[in-house]
């Protein structure tokens, strides 16, 4: 997750993307890189994207940049951040797998093999079904979950945008899915796996989630 598009820059930074792609390229092809960027931007601007949009990617990149103070540059995590929601259909269990495949189709023969493998793994770890193991996985998951620790008003605004994406679901169906996911986060010994994100967001994330779950119990429906 990340912050909603109505309070984040809505356009992606093509130069930043191009510089990153070039740094990982076998032989840099600016035309191919530009095509991938255009395709990716188009996906994040698709109709029905209210949360999993350019704003979310920019929010994640911002949090990754802030974490450089302790984690340094993380180009593989950054590349995965750009692509981790490329394919998104509300409620589908295969979004991350399909996003990794979408990335592989465009990166194969252009980026080095180790990068393609590592970035694909980092994309799929944002399924949030398993605890991250490596330091890169931990950072990737924490970046994606950072919005849970935002101020409560922003946390709730993100929730409303996610609800818009699940327009085909009834209120009760939506709440049931959200409740299950949020309880799975609370059941962990900590939501965040890196010291950096734990110090900054653990307390507020738990308070935000617990408050929303109480509201669900009282009949609130977004």
Buried (B, 14 or more C-beta within 10 A) or exposed (E): BBBBBEBBBEEBBEEEBBEBBEBBBEEBBEEBBBEBBEEBBEBBBEEBBBBBBBBBBBBBBBBBEBBEEEBEEBBBBBBBBBBBBBBBEBEEEEBBBBBBBBBBEBBEEBBEEEBBEBBBBBBBBBBBEEEBEEEBBBBBBBBBBBBBBBEEEBBBBBBEBBBEBBEEBEEEEBBEBBBEEBEEBEEEEEBBBBEBBBEBBBEBBBBBBEEBBEBBEEEEEB
